[in-house]
Amino acid sequence: MSMFARAGLAISLPGAELAALGLPGSVTEPKAVLADRLSVELRAALLLVLGACRRRRVAVRVVARPEIFTHGNAERWLRVRLGNIVQHLCISDGTTIKHLPGCHTHVFFYRLDRHDNYAALQRLSVRAPELLACVRSQINSALSLGVGAHRFVPEPLYLTRAETFPRPSARLMPFFFNKHSAEDSANRIEQRGEVASAQIPEHEEILYLPLTETALHDTDFARAVAEVVAEAFYRPQHLLVLRLPSVEAAPRALAAQMAAILPRLCDTGVTIPRSCPPNVLLATDDLAEDSPLLAACRWTMMFHESFDFWRHTEAFYRRADRVVVMAGRGEMAPAGFLPMDVAPLFGPRAQRVWLRDPALA
């Protein structure tokens, strides 16, 4: 049975974010959750699912702490409030998968762009495969779950965004790379200050390259990024915009973002000059879909397949002159994030590029 059954959908949220929320009850309406202080990533994931439910006319209830409704009076109390709902979507940060009694479980991993969360999911597959065994489908990924002979791929279901959602405005900052110190790199970048539109040099085209912690732990991808950065120093007519990885809230976010990329690029052995080229910029967050920067000339978007693509609308990708999805696993099995053919998600000008010949993996 589809996750979007007409009887409705119950959604549970990750425990790490629930502690900061002031929900009015254990079972509540989505609008009460959206009115609270959610992380940008969780809000994006929840709005994506709610949009899909709205278009299908599926009612939604949000369940806090589903682990307390396992049996007895608590289970009966929950069942009364869910009515005929038998489909449950667990929005997970990778640390666990929750189930609801009497419901089929589906999962949406929303923070796997952070390496700690991706590693937590890998540990979960080894230590608690029973939590994964009953998962019917997964949203926006094709991950292989479980371990050994019990390893399997829940049915992938890809949801694309129809409209944008509120997000922090990205600042464009100059690029500086001191391979010995993320702190010094961040200090020099902050001293130079935000790059104004008038300071951006004339350019023929743009390469927009979002970075994530998980992507940079893929050594093939990290090397490709380092080579692109080094090459940009010698191609002044081409503008390179690197979106820095999202990190946990910190007093100095830029320093934390630089710390997420610096060791990974250093490990590639590619030499990146210690200077500040005007045609290489750092974006502190996702570029706005109506960014004048991207409207002014041809642009290519390049990203690792683990990038949480669903933060952008389908129309955004189709406006690009080229979309390049980079995969460094070096394997053809459907055990990653995206389908082999990426054109249905990103448009006819999208292509998957293998960073290592699968036949040699």
SEPA-676812 format. One record per residue: x, y, z of N, C-alpha, C in turn. Coordinates in steps of 0.001 Angstrom, whole numbers, plus 500000, padded with zeros to 6 digits. Layout:
N
R    n.u    n.v    n.w   ca.u   ca.v   ca.w    c.u    c.v    c.w
R      X      Y      Z      X      Y      Z      X      Y      Z
...
//
This chain:
361
R    n.u    n.v    n.w   ca.u   ca.v   ca.w    c.u    c.v    c.w
R 500838 498806 500000 500000 500000 500000 500874 501246 500000
R 500503 502285 499269 501280 503504 499164 501350 504248 500488
R 502453 504957 500677 502584 505810 501844 501491 506871 501867
R 501016 507261 500681 500012 508316 500571 498600 507739 500476
R 498282 506780 501330 496936 506196 501357 495931 507262 501774
R 494715 507167 501248 493710 508199 501487 493314 508303 502966
R 493525 507232 503745 493176 507285 505170 494028 508275 505944
R 495199 508625 505401 496048 509604 506059 497445 509083 506355
R 498290 509972 506841 499685 509654 507120 500072 510208 508487
R 500718 509364 509292 501296 509805 510566 502777 510066 510347
R 503259 511186 510832 504665 511548 510672 505298 511684 512052
R 506457 511041 512240 507210 511228 513484 508501 511979 513176
R 508977 512736 514158 510141 513599 513990 511316 513074 514807
R 512537 513452 514447 513719 512968 515175 513781 513522 516594
R 514153 512662 517536 514206 513048 518939 515150 514200 519216
R 516239 514309 518449 517226 515363 518691 516628 516755 518529
R 515603 516872 517692 514986 518186 517484 513750 518386 518358
R 513143 517291 518809 511927 517416 519606 512171 518140 520926
R 513361 517982 521475 513655 518574 522787 513496 520093 522780
R 513722 520704 521627 513652 522166 521540 512265 522669 521155
R 511324 521749 520902 509997 522143 520448 509003 522172 521597
R 508042 523061 521511 506990 523142 522520 505673 522674 521954
R 505616 521423 521537 504415 520901 520890 503250 520843 521880
R 502032 521110 521408 500870 521139 522309 500410 519767 522781
R 500893 518689 522170 500476 517353 522582 501271 516283 521878
R 501040 515031 522244 501769 513917 521640 501335 513656 520211
R 500095 514009 519885 499594 513907 518519 499047 515281 518150
R 499553 515864 517091 499180 517243 516777 499106 517474 515277
R 498653 518655 514914 498556 519043 513510 499902 519579 513018
R 500206 519423 511731 501477 519922 511191 501692 521413 511396
R 500618 522211 511365 500783 523666 511494 501355 524037 512857
R 501053 523246 513886 501605 523518 515217 503112 523272 515226
R 503562 522279 514460 504998 521984 514371 505700 523073 513570
R 505116 523478 512449 505736 524487 511600 505832 525837 512291
R 504949 526071 513263 504979 527338 513995 506103 527373 515021
R 506740 526215 515256 507791 526125 516268 509160 526339 515621
R 510204 526196 516422 511564 526463 515959 512211 525181 515422
R 512034 524945 514153 512644 523788 513504 513958 524204 512852
R 514857 523242 512690 516052 523517 511906 515652 523742 510450
R 516503 524403 509706 516224 524647 508291 516016 523331 507555
R 516848 522326 507883 516767 521047 507184 515467 520314 507484
R 515064 520289 508760 513829 519588 509120 512614 520310 508550
R 512619 521618 508582 511501 522379 508002 511387 522085 506512
R 512535 522031 505825 512514 521746 504387 511947 520358 504118
R 512368 519371 504909 511890 518003 504717 510396 517897 505003
R 509957 518515 506088 508543 518444 506470 507664 519145 505443
R 508074 520315 504984 507291 521042 503978 507216 520263 502666
R 508282 519572 502326 508277 518768 501101 507220 517670 501188
R 507193 516954 502303 506225 515868 502474 504803 516415 502568
R 504625 517498 503301 503289 518085 503435 502760 518571 502094
R 503646 519105 501255 503228 519525 499923 502750 518352 499092
R 503485 517224 499179 503078 516020 498446 501745 515501 498964
R 501534 515566 500290 500258 515118 500868 499115 516043 500448
R 499372 517327 500433 498331 518276 500050 497869 518042 498616
R 498832 517813 497729 498465 517583 496323 497672 516288 496160
R 497890 515322 497046 497182 514044 496979 495965 514007 497908
R 495699 515127 498593 494573 515234 499525 494647 514182 500633
R 495843 514047 501192 496078 513102 502283 496212 513880 503590
R 495414 513526 504581 495481 514184 505895 496737 513728 506641
R 497287 514617 507464 498537 514324 508176 498373 514609 509659
R 498917 513706 510476 499027 513919 511917 500488 513721 512305
R 500983 514561 513190 502365 514451 513662 502366 513798 515041
R 503184 512753 515183 503265 512004 516438 504631 512249 517080
R 504603 512780 518294 505847 512973 519041 506135 511715 519858
R 507386 511334 519905 507826 510198 520713 507028 508920 520465
R 507018 508395 519239 506245 507174 518972 506700 505983 519794
R 507924 506041 520333 508434 504908 521109 507667 504681 522406
R 506842 505641 522847 506101 505451 524102 504741 504793 523874
R 504386 504560 522599 503055 504002 522305 503154 502540 521854
R 503953 501750 522529 504233 500397 522048 503137 499389 522376
R 502402 499571 523479 501413 498562 523875 500457 499141 524924
R 499463 498344 525290 498572 498680 526392 497752 499933 526175
R 497502 500653 527262 496661 501843 527214 497237 502929 526303
R 498563 503048 526294 499195 504067 525450 498926 503783 523973
R 499055 502518 523589 498777 502150 522199 497303 502401 521847
R 496408 502036 522741 494980 502252 522480 494655 503743 522376
R 495281 504534 523234 495085 505993 523196 495512 506545 521843
R 496673 506090 521360 497174 506561 520079 496260 506132 518938
R 495809 504891 518967 494979 504370 517884 493677 505154 517752
R 493109 505570 518880 491887 506380 518834 492153 507695 518090
R 493293 508297 518330 493609 509591 517731 494073 509495 516286
R 494586 508356 515896 494996 508181 514494 493853 507683 513624
R 492824 507118 514225 491700 506627 513439 492115 505510 512503
R 491849 505680 511195 492137 504636 510207 493546 504731 509614
R 494361 505641 510116 495712 505807 509562 496559 504564 509850
R 497153 503998 508810 498040 502833 508981 499376 503039 508263
R 499647 504270 507812 500918 504578 507168 501687 505568 508041
R 502957 505265 508278 503789 506092 509172 505087 506450 508465
R 505378 507742 508407 506647 508215 507868 507526 508672 509013
R 508668 508027 509164 509659 508423 510159 510669 509350 509485
R 510663 510608 509876 511703 511523 509399 512888 511349 510335
R 513979 510825 509801 515102 510379 510635 516390 511114 510277
R 517199 511395 511312 518521 511973 511077 519586 510889 510936
R 519157 509636 510860 520090 508526 510667 520459 507798 511943
R 520145 508375 513103 520543 507741 514357 519622 506595 514757
R 518365 506639 514325 517434 505550 514604 516258 505618 513644
R 515480 504542 513614 514228 504505 512856 513136 504081 513828
R 512086 504896 513917 511000 504624 514857 509828 503976 514127
R 509103 503154 514857 507925 502480 514316 506697 502829 515154
R 505540 502755 514531 504270 502933 515229 503486 501627 515170
R 502931 501162 516276 502167 499905 516260 500982 500004 515308
R 500808 498949 514515 499685 498906 513587 499887 499708 512323
R 501102 500220 512113 501360 501046 510926 502521 500487 510113
R 502466 500705 508797 503591 500407 507915 504579 501566 507981
R 505864 501250 508067 506885 502280 508252 507559 502657 506932
R 507688 503948 506719 508452 504523 505617 509454 505486 506263
R 510526 505822 505571 511557 506652 506203 512055 507722 505241
R 512371 508882 505824 512967 509996 505078 514197 510429 505863
R 515384 510100 505340 516632 510512 505972 516943 511931 505507
R 516859 512891 506433 516926 514284 506008 518240 514988 506318
R 519166 514349 506996 520400 515056 507360 521643 514232 507032
R 521572 513420 506019 522713 512565 505705 523823 513317 504977
R 523628 514614 504720 524719 515410 504164 525796 515657 505223
R 525451 515413 506495 526430 515530 507579 527033 514161 507854
R 528340 514121 507885 529025 512828 507946 528679 512040 509206
R 528537 512712 510338 528211 512008 511584 526868 511281 511465
R 525909 511893 510789 524601 511268 510635 524658 510090 509670
R 525427 510243 508597 525577 509146 507645 526283 507966 508312
R 527315 508259 509106 528018 507194 509831 527104 506542 510863
R 526213 507333 511482 525278 506775 512459 524327 505786 511799
R 523887 506087 510588 523009 505162 509871 523745 503870 509521
R 525003 503980 509143 525781 502780 508855 525919 501907 510099
R 526141 502540 511263 526228 501775 512515 524885 501139 512847
R 523814 501870 512603 522483 501345 512886 522214 500084 512075
R 522666 500069 510831 522471 498903 509977 523152 497669 510557
R 524278 497890 511228 525042 496768 511776 524514 496351 513152
R 524192 497330 513984 523874 497039 515386 522394 496756 515632
R 521524 497323 514824 520084 497143 515063 519341 496927 513750
R 519712 495878 513008 519058 495659 511709 517562 495415 511828
R 517097 494994 513029 515660 494741 513206 514841 496025 513072
R 515455 497184 513337 514731 498451 513190 514505 498806 511728
R 515338 498262 510847 515265 498589 509438 514472 497569 508638
R 514313 496382 509196 513785 495257 508428 512376 495481 507899
R 511566 496285 508590 510159 496457 508194 509914 497738 507399
R 510959 498435 507021 510771 499682 506275 510264 499373 504874
R 509134 499970 504509 508507 499701 503209 509120 500531 502079
R 509399 501803 502351 509938 502672 501297 510786 503764 501916
R 511595 504403 501102 512450 505495 501558 512266 506686 500619
R 512261 507878 501191 512039 509103 500433 513376 509694 499988
R 513522 509936 498695 514660 510648 498101 516007 509993 498367
R 516011 508682 498434 517267 507932 498518 517016 506516 498049
R 518101 505817 497721 518019 504406 497341 519060 503635 498134
R 519084 503886 499427 520106 503321 500296 519855 501845 500575
R 520937 501099 500665 520880 499698 501035 520980 499613 502551
R 519946 499063 503186 519876 498998 504644 520058 497562 505127
R 520311 497401 506419 520526 496067 506960 521974 495634 506808
R 522225 494348 507031 523591 493852 506988 523613 492427 506460
R 524675 492091 505770 524877 490720 505291 523761 490224 504393
R 523319 488996 504659 522277 488384 503841 520930 489085 504000
R 520791 489886 505050 519531 490586 505305 519554 492020 504760
R 520570 492344 503989 520671 493680 503409 519633 493822 502300
R 518953 494961 502262 517912 495166 501258 517765 496655 500965
R 517045 496965 499889 516819 498347 499475 515317 498623 499507
R 514825 499324 500536 513403 499684 500528 513080 500483 499266
R 511871 500357 498794 511487 500995 497543 511740 502505 497594
R 512540 503032 496665 512784 504480 496640 511566 505228 496091
R 511278 506363 496707 510218 507246 496244 510792 508651 496219
R 510865 509248 495035 511499 510556 494903 510440 511648 494830
R 510544 512596 495761 509649 513741 495806 510422 514991 495420
R 509868 515782 494525 510507 517034 494137 509682 518198 494661
R 510340 519300 494865 509706 520460 495476 509023 521313 494415
R 507778 521700 494690 507031 522542 493754 507260 524022 494027
R 507533 524365 495302 507761 525772 495624 508921 525902 496587
R 509470 527108 496666 510588 527357 497571 510067 527444 499007
R 510998 527474 499953 510633 527608 501356 511567 528642 501993
R 511151 529260 503098 512004 530278 503738 513326 529670 504186
R 514409 530369 503897 515730 529888 504295 516642 531088 504529
R 517744 530916 505258 518675 532035 505473 519246 532518 504145
R 519480 533812 504061 520087 534382 502849 521568 534020 502812
R 522014 533572 501655 523425 533211 501505 524274 534474 501373
R 525390 534493 502080 526378 535563 501895 527471 535028 500970
R 527919 535858 500061 529042 535504 499201 530315 536061 499814
R 531255 535164 500089 532494 535537 500746 533683 535202 499850
R 534808 535893 500028 535995 535567 499235 536563 534215 499625
R 537335 533640 498747 537954 532337 499003 539386 532538 499466
R 539736 531868 500568 541130 531811 501008 541335 530472 501666
R 542471 529833 501368 542692 528463 501810 544093 528324 502393
R 544168 528334 503719 545415 528029 504411 545324 526584 504859
R 546046 525703 504206 545912 524272 504476 546300 523886 505900
R 546960 524789 506614 547403 524482 507970 546403 524920 509040
R 545405 525736 508665 544526 526276 509695 543182 526725 509127
R 542117 526055 509565 540776 526495 509198 540454 527822 509886
R 540968 528011 511107 540713 529245 511856 541327 530442 511141
R 542563 530282 510681 543214 531382 509957 542499 531647 508638
R 542093 530595 507961 541359 530767 506704 540088 531571 506946
R 539331 531200 507974 538083 531905 508280 538352 533349 508687
R 539409 533582 509466 539741 534946 509891 540020 535846 508694
R 540819 535345 507761 541182 536157 506596 539961 536411 505703
R 539100 535408 505590 537883 535578 504794 536985 536629 505430
R 536814 536550 506756 535948 537502 507449 536528 538910 507423
R 537848 539031 507481 538479 540351 507421 538229 541030 506076
R 538226 540244 505022 537957 540819 503703 536491 541214 503556
R 535623 540492 504238 534220 540865 504240 533426 540304 503075
R 532113 540479 503155 531207 539964 502129 531489 540606 500782
R 531373 539820 499735 531634 540299 498373 530349 540905 497806
R 530381 542173 497468 529237 542852 496873 529147 542508 495387
R 527960 542684 494831 527753 542358 493417 528747 543091 492518
R 529028 544350 492853 529929 545154 492021 531364 544647 492063
R 531696 543852 493089 533060 543330 493216 533282 542030 492451
R 532211 541410 492003 532347 540152 491271 532840 540451 489867
R 533941 539844 489454 534498 540165 488128 533593 539680 486992
R 533743 540275 485838 532994 539824 484664 533378 538373 484358
R 532379 537599 483958 532633 536180 483722 531718 535672 482614
R 532162 534590 481974 531410 534012 480861 530405 532979 481336
R 530731 532268 482395 529829 531256 482933 530151 530984 484397
R 529215 530301 485057 529335 530021 486493 529268 528517 486723
R 530104 528049 487623 529983 526686 488133 529571 526800 489595
R 528387 526295 489911 527865 526309 491278 528025 524912 491850
R 528800 524791 492936 529186 523489 493450 528893 523407 494954
R 527749 522871 495345 527452 522706 496777 528328 521606 497386
R 528847 521882 498574 529678 520916 499286 528939 520433 500531
R 529137 519170 500875 528612 518621 502120 529697 517786 502779
R 529549 517567 504072 530525 516746 504786 530567 515329 504218
R 529401 514733 503993 529353 513363 503473 530014 513282 502108
R 529743 514258 501265 530333 514264 499924 531852 514338 499994
R 532377 515186 500871 533823 515373 500952 534535 514184 501579
R 533804 513321 502282 534400 512085 502788 534516 511031 501680
R 533918 511299 500541 534134 510478 499352 535425 510998 498713
R 536499 510213 498805 537818 510700 498379 537851 511048 496887
R 537094 510328 496071 537051 510643 494644 536433 512023 494411
R 535361 512308 495135 534702 513598 494984 535580 514721 495530
R 536204 514505 496692 537064 515535 497276 538192 515897 496326
R 538766 514895 495655 539832 515183 494690 539293 515983 493509
R 538117 515620 493031 537523 516350 491919 537286 517811 492290
R 536819 518052 493517 536589 519425 493975 537904 520187 494055
R 538923 519569 494644 540222 520224 494767 540779 520588 493399
R 540607 519709 492425 541100 519988 491074 540313 521126 490426
R 539017 521177 490661 538202 522265 490120 538635 523600 490721
R 538888 523620 492032 539318 524850 492697 540675 525299 492167
R 541624 524367 492084 542966 524720 491598 542911 525231 490154
R 542078 524613 489336 541967 525033 487940 541357 526428 487818
R 540458 526773 488748 539784 528073 488679 540767 529231 488782
R 541897 529034 489453 542900 530089 489576 543442 530505 488208
R 543349 529618 487240 543906 529882 485912 542821 530093 484855
R 541570 530244 485308 540461 530482 484380 539656 531682 484880
R 540211 532885 484754 539572 534069 485343 538217 534422 484748
R 537890 533921 483551 536606 534218 482928 535496 533284 483413
R 535844 532342 484269 534867 531401 484804 534718 531640 486304
R 533494 531831 486757 533231 532070 488175 532879 530753 488855
R 533553 530458 489955 533293 529259 490746 532671 529680 492073
R 531499 529130 492376 530825 529402 493655 530718 528089 494416
R 531375 528012 495566 531345 526823 496417 530392 527086 497579
R 529308 526304 497659 528428 526426 498821 529029 525613 499955
R 529310 526278 501071 529940 525612 502204 528982 524609 502858
R 529511 523558 503474 528642 522561 504126 527841 523180 505264
R 526636 522682 505478 525863 523105 506640 526452 522423 507868
R 526491 523145 508971 527066 522622 510213 526122 522958 511362
R 526343 522319 512503 525561 522648 513691 525805 524108 514072
R 524800 524735 514673 524927 526125 515085 526173 526311 515945
R 526966 527319 515595 528203 527578 516322 528437 529084 516379
R 529158 529560 517410 529435 530995 517500 530116 531532 516245
R 531009 530717 515660 531677 531135 514424 531388 530081 513356
R 530269 530259 512686 529827 529264 511714 530818 529116 510577
R 531385 530220 510099 532306 530148 508968 533533 529308 509313
R 534063 529475 510514 535224 528681 510926 534866 527193 510959
R 533656 526880 511433 533218 525481 511471 533039 524943 510052
R 532524 525751 509146 532356 525315 507756 533706 525082 507089
R 534667 525963 507341 536007 525777 506775 536670 524539 507365
R 536432 524275 508651 537002 523081 509284 536423 521805 508678
R 535215 521902 508107 534589 520725 507504 535198 520390 506146
R 535748 521390 505469 536274 521118 504128 537793 521056 504065
R 538476 521795 504933 539928 521933 504795 540684 520607 504851
R 540489 519757 505861 541269 518501 505891 540953 517572 504735
R 539704 517569 504288 539315 516683 503182 540022 517098 501886
R 540116 518407 501630 540796 518867 500421 542304 518707 500549
R 542828 518910 501742 544269 518727 501943 544686 517279 501696
R 543838 516338 502101 544168 514919 501950 544269 514479 500493
R 543730 515268 499577 543781 514888 498161 545173 515031 497570
R 546008 515859 498202 547341 516103 497658 547369 517134 496548
R 546223 517663 496158 546159 518695 495123 546571 520031 495740
R 547460 520740 495079 547946 522025 495590 546971 523142 495243
R 546451 523793 496270 545570 524943 496086 546345 526179 496523
R 546567 527130 495619 547367 528314 495965 546815 529049 497179
R 547715 529614 497942 547332 530353 499155 547156 531829 498791
R 546115 532093 498050 545806 533461 497648 544298 533605 497541
R 543851 534776 497128 542417 535076 497142 541968 535493 495743
R 541651 534540 494873 541261 534877 493502 539869 535513 493465
R 539659 536546 492663 538352 537219 492632 537241 536375 492013
R 537610 535331 491262 536596 534522 490570 536223 533241 491307
R 536664 533107 492569 536262 531969 493405 535588 532534 494648
R 534332 532151 494858 533559 532677 495974 533015 531532 496827
R 532774 531828 498091 532160 530888 499018 530754 531382 499351
R 529767 530499 499240 528402 530831 499638 528142 530183 500987
R 527682 530978 501944 527468 530452 503292 526225 529585 503390
R 525326 529657 502385 524112 528853 502354 523731 528655 500891
R 522614 527955 500654 522150 527751 499283 521903 529096 498613
R 522299 529207 497350 521950 530399 496583 520438 530452 496398
R 519884 531645 496462 518459 531807 496228 518128 531425 494794
R 516959 530842 494596 516592 530380 493257 516414 531541 492277
R 516123 532727 492798 516000 533895 491920 517248 534774 491984
R 518370 534185 492352 519617 534938 492479 519981 535631 491163
R 520211 536945 491188 520639 537655 489971 521942 537092 489417
R 522760 536535 490291 524033 535968 489857 523820 534868 488826
R 522829 533990 489075 522580 532870 488174 521745 533267 486964
R 521108 534432 487015 520280 534877 485897 521089 535619 484841
R 522322 535966 485178 523093 536847 484306 523839 536125 483188
R 524073 534811 483326 524862 534112 482307 524606 532612 482385
R 525307 531866 481557 525205 530416 481585 525742 529891 482916
R 525100 528816 483438 525610 528248 484680 525388 526743 484720
R 526336 526103 485376 526308 524654 485590 526228 524395 487082
R 525424 523417 487449 525377 522988 488845 525975 521595 488939
R 526949 521439 489798 527627 520162 489980 527553 519781 491449
R 527159 518544 491740 527075 518135 493133 527220 516631 493258
R 527576 516203 494460 527669 514794 494800 526265 514236 494949
R 526081 512955 494682 524738 512387 494728 524116 512402 496129
R 524929 512603 497171 524393 512676 498529 523866 514066 498881
R 524026 515022 498007 523501 516366 498240 521984 516313 498376
R 521427 517007 499372 519981 516971 499588 519278 517860 498556
R 519174 517312 497356 518664 518028 496186 517266 518579 496396
R 516496 517979 497271 515095 518348 497463 514926 519694 498157
R 516039 520346 498515 515940 521701 499055 515657 522722 497955
R 515866 522330 496700 515585 523215 495562 514380 522691 494795
R 513745 523579 494033 512607 523174 493218 513080 522510 491931
R 512175 521761 491330 512464 521132 490046 512763 522195 488992
R 512041 523321 489045 512241 524401 488069 513646 524983 488160
R 514205 525025 489365 515553 525571 489553 516572 524774 488746
R 516509 523455 488827 517463 522625 488091 517253 522739 486589
R 516022 522874 486174 515749 522940 484737 516184 524267 484127
R 516416 525280 484975 516938 526548 484455 518445 526491 484227
R 519112 525521 484826 520564 525392 484636 520871 524948 483211
R 522013 525363 482710 522428 524915 481381 522947 523485 481431
R 523373 523068 482617 523859 521699 482781 523800 521332 484250
R 523410 520104 484542 523418 519579 485905 524263 518312 485903
R 525286 518294 486729 526206 517158 486780 526126 516522 488165
R 525698 515269 488204 525609 514511 489457 526825 513599 489522
R 527683 513825 490511 528944 513093 490598 528811 511928 491570
R 529259 510769 491156 529188 509564 491985 530578 508948 492066
R 531050 508756 493297 532403 508236 493467 532456 506861 494088
R 531290 506226 494266 531305 504901 494896 532009 503867 494024
R 531979 504098 492702 532596 503143 491809 531845 501835 491739
R 530514 501848 491888 529744 500609 491836 528420 500880 491141
R 527907 499885 490459 526689 500060 489685 525442 499632 490451
R 525613 498957 491588 524454 498479 492336 523625 499639 492862
R 522305 499470 492966 521448 500556 493445 521525 500706 494957
R 522673 501159 495451 522872 501236 496891 523265 502645 497311
R 522816 503648 496551 523199 505009 496864 522007 505895 497151
R 522025 507082 496583 520994 508062 496869 520046 508267 495696
R 520574 508328 494484 519768 508714 493333 519644 507577 492327
R 518605 507617 491488 518465 506589 490451 519583 506717 489422
R 519806 505648 488664 520866 505683 487661 520621 506783 486626
R 519377 506952 486217 519024 507995 485268 518523 509200 486065
R 519287 510292 486046 518933 511457 486862 518108 512486 486094
R 517908 512274 484803 517160 513240 483998 515730 513473 484488
R 514982 512447 484921 513625 512712 485410 513578 513652 486607
R 514645 513687 487402 514674 514562 488571 515142 515966 488234
R 516124 516060 487351 516797 517338 487139 516672 517898 485727
R 515975 517211 484855 515790 517730 483513 516672 517045 482484
R 516379 517272 481200 517074 516552 480125 518557 516879 479995
R 518995 517985 480586 520417 518345 480481 521230 517844 481672
R 520621 516980 482483 521316 516420 483641 521996 515104 483276
R 523129 514847 483884 523845 513596 483636 524584 513159 484887
R 524739 511858 485011 525529 511279 486102 526945 511048 485588
R 527928 511446 486386 529333 511262 486025 529986 510382 487083
R 530549 509256 486639 531254 508371 487566 532686 508852 487737
R 533098 509067 488977 534435 509554 489256 535478 508440 489216
R 534978 507201 489193 535862 506058 489038 535147 505056 488176
R 535852 504438 487275 535249 503466 486376 534650 502323 487201
R 533300 502135 487141 532677 501062 487934 533290 499697 487692
R 533785 499475 486473 534359 498162 486139 535673 497907 486896
R 536293 499013 487391 537573 498864 488079 537432 498924 489591
R 536193 499087 490076 535977 499235 491520 536281 497943 492261
//
